[in-house]
Amino acid sequence: MLKKKRTIILIDGSNFYFKLKDLQLHHLIKFNFSNFALSLAKSDEIITVPYGSELLKLAFARKRRFITVYQIKEINI
């Protein structure tokens, strides 16, 4: 039996949003990312579907925490 291919789908939030808007799709808040990801993956197993702008928020939060720790220790960065 063949194993399913494993897939990670990366979505650049800003570009994706504006492309949907250019296509004149309405009610973008209700857009179903799960169904969209399933249609892209076809029969592959989806591992994760991070949304681009959420990844940036996480990266900035981690950077902010890192800087705060060093400021508390009075280390200049």
Sequence and secondary structure as in RCSB ss.txt:
>XXXX:A:sequence
MLKKKRTIILIDGSNFYFKLKDLQLHHLIKFNFSNFALSLAKSDEIITVPYGSELLKLAFARKRRFITVYQIKEI
NI
>XXXX:A:secstr
     EEE  B HHHHHHHHHHTT   GGG  HHHHHHHHHTTSEEEE  BHHHHHHHHHHHHHHHHHHHHHTT 
  
